[in-house]
Amino acid sequence: MTSRNLRGVVVVAVVLLCLGSTLTGTAASIVGTHAIPGVAPPGALGPTGPSSVAPSYSATDLNWTNLSIPDSASPPPRISASMVFDANDGYGLLFGGEYLNTSSFHYQYYNDTWSYKGGVWTNRTTTVSPSPRFGFGLADDPEDSEVVLFGGDGANGAYLNDTWTWSAGVWTNITASAGTAPPEGFWMSMAYDAATLSVLLFGGINHTSQYGNDTWSFAGGKWTQLFPTTLPSGRHAQEMTFDSGDNEMVMFGGLGAVDYLNDTWTFRGGNWAPIAPGNHPDARIAAGMAFDTAQEQLVLYGGYPAADDYYSTWLFSEGSWLQYNVSNSPPNPNNPYGQMFYDPVDDYTFLFYEVNSNGPIMGNWAFNFTSMVTPLTASLQVNPGTVPVGGSATLTTTASGGTGSYSYLYSTLPPGCATGNRSAISCTPTAVGDYVVGVNVTDTADREAAAVATLDVTAVVVTLTANLTADPGTVVVNESTTLTVKTSGVLPANLTYFYTGLPAGCASSDLAVLTCTPTEVGAFTPRVEVHDQAGHFANATTSLTVTSPNSPASTSGSLWLWLVIALVVVAAVVLIVFIVRRRRKAAGAIPASPPPTVPMPPPPSP
């Protein structure tokens, strides 16, 4: 720039400064609208840059917490994914990435979508989504209430330059309406620039250069290329985030044309500027980096190769880097490609990365400052984990961290179980099924943590038996008999009945006691089938004889009756005779009159 041009710029700046007070109302009206891409709106820049000394901490002031989320409750292992905090939806958003199967040396590309909130991962993959890829740009755009995704390396090494947005759980392809986009490429850096109300993109690998150094802005759904007068050298796989404490974008490291880099650059007022040489992290790519807005500290962890200190925790503020060897930091990663974002809801920086090469394990860690509240975490235990219907289980929540007392809200409980604002509740399920129960814990500062566990509710194991009787078992046609079913093994209210083999005039009914009036003669074998609600069943049979009115079988009863009556009569007669004779014998003891004399016959005539 010539001295004449420089004087012209200074004059313009002075004029604008003098007009500043009269334009206050106008400047205020700009807030909430899109600025000129790459240029901060009036009043957005704040201080001219770092002007104070960066605060220092002792290692005991810093805290890493293993959130102990099981692998089964985390996304599959991956590297080169991207993760940001989605301010519009209120959770961390993870998309894509790649995984190298060391057994088959086969790369798997992902296009799944996950959210992280309060210690719980949720798979939010949709049918319509960006194609599988890694090394893409991902940035939250709170100005337009959406997350923006750009480019990446797709299947078969295809370089991509499509543009997608995520909002309220939906991916939308806006490539056709986004204007002239950056060239196809991957491993660029991309982050939201709050000073210009736009998303900033820098560098990466494209068809023109493996070490790009172009700068782009995305605002209002459109891409615009910027042309700063000062540019960092070309690179890819660098990290970039916005430092709201100093109102500037910060970029670190990457791989350049010669070697890995460890330089630090800031973007402010439409131009790039290097940070003066000093204490820097070792050269690396793909580190985890995020800005803690509560402490106004940029946090960096991991990266490749950085063999000497990738397991150190680095903080950046006021233009300076400070290194901390935190005693309880995450284990040394095998593939230290980290996905990291700051969670303003729970006040910690979240790190998600692969920690074990022998069997891929994804680590879930939280970083915060001990001067701040420790992260609120929760776990849920179900004891026993398997119960029969009508059995009882206890759900116990263990919470730690946060501020003040906790509130508890249980969800997706089986029928028969009710939530309660307690750390432990008793649950008596009334329906069979495998249930994933959850609990949401809230502290007095409205921080949230959640946990899930499984409860398997099984059917009650029973042996259903049945017995069928007919009373009477022999009846005359058109007379009634009663069929009675007695069961064991289940409650009677849970049973249904179905009868077969009945004589004409009798019909099946869903009754345990069935009154039957046969209208046909014959020998029958009634059968009943009993079912309970759990699918158990039992069978039982009995005999039933139906006779005609004049048949021997039908009169046998009356003959026997008359025989009994005859025997009774005979016995009565015999008894009367016996009594009479006894009385006569008793009367013979009184002297009797002599018998009359029989006259002699007259003598015969001569």
Steps between C-alpha positions, in 0.01 A plus 500: 500500500644844405536778753236701314253216524587449866429869574168465320403204716592691816290801392199279435544332837511837678185617323317182595615537858362854515168384362479207741300683766238615252466151357442322833133443434574373151769265625264360759247425232751280318519246782319183399547558126766355272818702473712535192677161481836507674448849645385556855180702550534831688576446867567127457878503517532617858863543611769533238655173616656331800617766743538321831705211632349154456391350833701203620380199695657226701442145380264447795279782371420294191286192493432223250202273580443160343126498431510117492247464221493136380610428143155356434350841582749697286537545123725241330877571501619758244748773420486807274140568592374844604311611806356836603257636755166559329374814678164486327420143610695511827732202458834390361473377140728228354501394136694259280867407522698193404615179665792279398448131568857395583414134429378551145661842439164613372384857554140552597346842442209613718205729434317446827385792714521501882418750770661522843322661793526454874719190475275318251563425133196486268510363146320758285587353161243587236415355159600825328853597600842582356679204344768311701819707536782618721709815532206731427428842647233533769405820680209630703333808351291651782419801282292276270410244772668210321816291474687523167688208340729532200704264281719216619654184359230257393494138394765397245700815572246736345560863598173673593380861509132459585344716772247370754323650801369327814212651694236345731614148414489541121780507242442726196714507187540868402779450245293632214413825678831562683664681210858442389645275769863427590663235280453131570724400785542375853687558827426869487430689824160660554348691795247770578644852518281693747676825405370481142185292565618249242669162466870518404679230294875473439732273302482124457576255223339560160564410136713811454717478810557255779582795724233758432501844662182650360253669738122481460199637685151349525210724607131514418524172311768624256873440456736795437875479443709747701837640399695601814822689441684273742457123478633201695696248296303222333404207722241239583365326813555810715267600785303824519256649752371844599645670810210705634723646772712680241239510221716322244536169324795283611661238275775257600726244333427276203716333238679731258696436183819433697401358839250504784434850632463654845441863413200696629302752293210730576238637262363842587359788302518306174870417528728226634783572745759266655549469874853596602733203549504365852386195688289296257365145506700252296421485127197284429182447302147402598519607863189553708448874553214702651444834672371506859283811505460494880875516568586668169761236434571307182563133586708263282565129548641215289587509131752322279790446521597734789682205652643700791193670639178406329382375839556844653219748539569838337316825573507810280387851596624856467726389214696241702513121530553327838565127542357291789572138582177418677538189715156358424498576126365248246726204422751537219295437186612262229336717235490844662252650255254668731154643456451778756248773578410723794162433660367829642204324661705267719809724516765261376701421189408159360756271332407193295789293361635149439720378784583135430647338190457139618123529503369842405359682799366851485581720798250754632671763716411837649750777573437791733664725756473415869405861566191412301239246596600144418292348221164359602501127427245228561480122486197271528490149646206256479492219755412237404535561130254222414165455679179310424174685447381609844852480643679799647819678392678801650635782283788684670657820364845615608576865421809709568633845418285795412363745754261450789236231525381279217164444337418166337265417214468142377373415152409208269398290800300177452122508562435476871802716592481871581771766513591682816731782603725265694841345446344152535154380400328162517356364178243218463449435127168367373597432138761277340780668300858625482502860621774764476420718800651844542552764765564871461680672788489879543690710755398835643685683219295306240798293389388166366634147493328188378550125520330188367479135601307193386221314678388163362147404603419133437177302508420303817591134448191288585369147446135526404284194584127439456241241620149459350204325668130447406234486775307285451700295255185322372186694418173443316473691179375858556616493858792719615849419610778735618854498358755646744865593425752529781848642423829566675806709414344839413242742624145415380452852367773437243335191344283431195301179436396318182293180499476232229344148479171616649164329418240686296320759709825602674717790378850614599532811715796680661401376846662281761154360594281409201138384534414256222157359394556220242237444230649180359565156642845351505838470670710817480849617598484876565839675470609842627806705394615762753732793408668769713616844385866395483424236234494192723218247446368171640242237389261279699220252415215318678222248418131582455221248426160616373216243506140484372210506753399126443837347474624257767748750590226757551276265716767334699482769755124455561527115515758526766272739685204258489725215610615701794138584587398131473783398727396765748136376491602136543722597788215691654259203468751264649555740783123529566454122497792463733353751739153339493636153570701629787193654648298173462777303658500734790122459537527108521629516858134545640317165587265403226149341533494127452412396155137401446414132529426331176175299525530130444329366197173296564530128512426323178146361452449136544 
